[in-house]
């Protein structure tokens, strides 16, 4: 099913960021306000771009995953830093994004015989180092976008495999159920991503359901968060 509702889905819910923007300390409010502004702009830009862009990019052999570096700018996708062939990186975020997309692809291929998130071999594209202290990760309808976090409330957003699985599963939902991203359909959309995000982590780590910690985003909170 082709989905015309390409909503931007974020790892940290917007209502949480909005709360921090109102009630956090001065640094947190400034950082999170910037995150909210540029999340909205990214979503708006993508909505316009999709009018002229294919729903998914078919991956050629050896090009199943690509990671780009935005270099703290807000232009997507950025500079290519990993492609599984000749371009490699030692950047921990590039490695985590690349390996995370591979884990998602392997899970859906082996557990459900699904060829990438769209079922048609779509290339899994990621951009790291998006913006400065960007406090989120998101599936924008076409690719993954990862912020570095602010180092206080949030660490780097590639740190948690289940977050990567959660966000890229929004892509699976986009290409299958095509749930709208608001109200009850939006809640179901999020629930599906939570369930599959933790399953992807369990599958990759070889864990049973009883062995799993069942935590989404472990390691994501920074030193100023106690929870």
C-alpha positions in Angstrom: 0.0 0.0 0.0 1.4 3.4 -0.9 1.0 5.9 1.9 0.4 9.6 1.3 0.6 10.4 5.0 4.3 10.8 5.6 4.3 12.1 9.1 7.5 12.9 11.0 7.7 10.5 13.9 10.0 11.4 16.8 11.7 9.3 19.5 11.0 11.9 22.2 7.3 12.8 22.2 6.7 16.5 21.4 4.6 17.0 24.5 7.7 16.1 26.6 9.9 18.5 24.8 7.2 21.2 25.1 7.1 20.6 28.9 10.9 21.0 29.1 10.8 24.1 26.9 8.4 25.7 29.5 9.8 24.4 32.8 13.5 23.4 32.2 16.5 25.5 33.2 17.7 28.3 30.8 20.0 26.0 28.8 17.4 23.2 28.5 14.7 25.6 27.4 16.8 27.2 24.7 18.1 23.8 23.4 14.6 22.2 23.4 12.9 25.2 21.8 15.4 25.0 18.9 14.7 21.2 18.7 11.0 21.9 18.4 11.4 24.6 15.8 13.6 22.6 13.6 11.6 19.4 14.0 8.6 21.3 12.7 10.6 22.8 9.8 12.0 19.5 8.9 8.5 17.9 8.8 7.2 20.8 6.7 10.1 20.6 4.3 9.7 16.9 3.9 5.9 17.3 3.2 6.7 19.6 0.3 9.6 17.4 -0.9 7.5 14.3 -1.0 5.2 15.8 -3.6 8.0 15.2 -6.1 9.9 12.3 -4.6 9.4 8.6 -4.9 8.1 6.9 -1.8 11.2 4.8 -1.4 14.6 4.4 -3.1 15.3 0.9 -4.3 18.7 -0.2 -3.0 21.3 -1.6 -5.5 23.3 -4.6 -4.3 25.9 -3.5 -1.8 24.1 -0.2 -1.1 21.5 -1.4 1.4 22.6 1.0 4.1 24.0 4.5 3.9 24.9 6.9 6.6 25.4 10.6 6.1 26.9 13.3 8.4 25.0 16.6 8.6 28.0 18.1 10.4 25.8 20.0 12.8 24.0 21.6 9.9 20.3 21.1 9.0 20.7 20.0 5.4 19.7 16.5 4.5 21.1 14.0 3.9 24.6 15.5 4.4 28.1 14.0 3.6 28.3 10.3 2.9 30.4 8.6 5.6 29.3 4.9 5.4 27.9 2.8 2.6 28.9 -0.8 3.4 31.3 -0.8 0.5 34.2 1.7 0.0 33.1 4.4 2.5 33.8 3.7 6.1 33.9 5.7 9.3 35.2 5.4 12.9 32.6 7.8 14.2 30.6 5.9 17.0 27.4 7.5 15.8 27.9 6.4 12.2 28.7 2.9 13.3 25.7 2.7 15.6 23.4 4.1 12.9 24.8 1.7 10.3 24.7 -1.4 12.5 21.3 -0.4 13.8 19.8 -0.3 10.3 21.4 -3.6 9.6 19.8 -5.1 12.7 16.4 -3.8 11.6 16.8 -5.2 8.1 18.0 -8.6 9.4 15.1 -8.9 11.8 12.4 -8.1 9.2 14.1 -10.3 6.6 14.6 -13.4 8.8 11.5 -13.2 11.0 9.0 -12.0 8.4 10.7 -12.5 5.0 10.3 -8.8 4.4 12.7 -7.1 2.1 13.6 -3.9 3.9 11.0 -1.7 5.6 8.9 -1.2 2.5 9.0 -4.9 1.5 10.7 -3.9 -1.8 14.3 -3.5 -1.0 14.3 0.2 0.1 17.7 1.6 1.0 18.0 2.4 4.7 19.4 6.0 4.9 20.5 7.7 8.1 21.8 11.2 8.9 23.8 11.7 12.1 25.0 14.9 13.8 21.8 16.8 12.7 21.9 20.3 14.0 23.6 21.4 17.2 22.5 19.7 20.4 19.4 18.4 18.6 17.4 16.5 21.2 15.6 13.9 19.1 15.7 11.1 16.6 13.1 10.6 13.9 11.8 8.8 11.0 10.8 11.5 8.6 9.0 9.4 6.0 12.0 8.7 3.9 15.1 8.3 6.2 16.4 8.4 9.8 17.6 11.6 11.4 19.7 11.6 14.6 20.6 14.4 16.8 23.6 14.4 19.1 21.6 15.3 22.2 22.6 18.1 24.5 24.7 15.9 26.8 22.6 16.9 29.8 19.1 15.7 29.3 19.8 13.4 26.4 22.9 11.5 25.1 23.4 10.7 21.4 20.3 9.3 19.8 22.1 6.4 18.1 23.0 4.9 21.5 19.8 2.7 21.8 19.2 -0.1 19.2 15.5 -0.3 20.3 15.1 3.4 19.5 16.5 2.8 16.0 14.1 -0.2 15.7 11.2 1.8 17.0 11.7 4.7 14.6 12.4 2.5 11.5 9.3 0.5 12.3 7.3 3.7 11.7 8.5 3.2 8.1 7.1 -0.3 8.1 3.8 1.0 9.3 3.9 3.8 6.7 4.2 1.2 3.9 1.6 -1.3 5.3 -1.2 -0.1 7.6 -0.7 3.6 6.7 -1.9 4.7 10.1 -2.4 8.4 10.5 -0.1 9.9 13.1 -2.6 11.5 15.5 -5.3 10.4 18.0 -6.1 6.7 18.3 -4.4 5.7 15.1 -1.3 7.6 16.2 -1.3 5.7 19.6 -1.5 2.4 17.8 1.3 3.5 15.5 3.5 4.2 18.5 2.5 1.0 20.2 3.5 -1.1 17.1 6.9 0.7 17.0 7.4 0.1 20.8 6.7 -3.7 20.4 8.8 -4.2 17.3 11.6 -1.9 18.7 12.1 -4.1 21.7 11.8 -7.3 19.6 14.5 -6.1 17.3 16.8 -5.6 20.3 15.9 -9.0 21.7 16.5 -10.7 18.3 19.8 -9.0 17.8 21.1 -9.8 21.3 19.7 -13.3 21.2 17.5 -12.7 24.2 14.3 -14.4 25.2 11.3 -12.3 26.3 12.1 -13.2 30.0 15.8 -12.2 29.6 15.0 -8.8 28.0 14.9 -5.6 30.1 11.9 -4.3 28.1 13.3 -0.8 28.3 13.0 1.5 25.2 15.9 3.9 25.1 18.2 2.6 27.8 21.3 4.8 27.9 19.5 7.7 26.2 19.0 9.9 29.3 21.8 12.2 30.2 23.2 12.9 33.6 20.6 15.6 34.5 17.7 13.1 34.2 16.9 10.8 37.1 14.4 8.3 35.9 
